[in-house]
């Protein structure tokens, strides 16, 4: 089963946000995610 590029991007961003927030760091603005 192949995933669309959009799904990969969404999953990557979600995992990246969780990793960054776990480390107590601030989200990089270039990721385009507020909060």
C-alpha positions in Angstrom: 0.0 0.0 0.0 1.4 3.4 -1.0 0.7 6.5 0.9 0.2 9.9 -0.6 2.9 12.5 0.0 0.5 14.6 2.1 0.1 11.7 4.5 3.8 11.3 4.9 4.2 15.0 5.6 1.4 15.0 8.1 2.8 12.1 10.0 6.4 13.5 9.9 5.2 16.8 11.3 3.2 15.2 14.0 6.1 13.0 15.1 8.5 16.0 14.9 6.2 18.1 17.1 5.9 15.3 19.7 9.7 14.9 19.8 10.4 18.6 20.2 7.7 19.1 22.8 9.0 16.1 24.8 12.4 17.6 25.0 10.8 20.8 26.2 12.1 22.9 23.3 10.2 25.5 21.4 8.8 24.6 18.0 10.9 25.9 15.1 8.9 28.4 13.2 10.0 27.0 9.8 7.9 23.9 10.5 4.9 26.1 10.1 3.2 24.8 13.2 1.9 27.2 15.8 1.7 26.2 19.5 
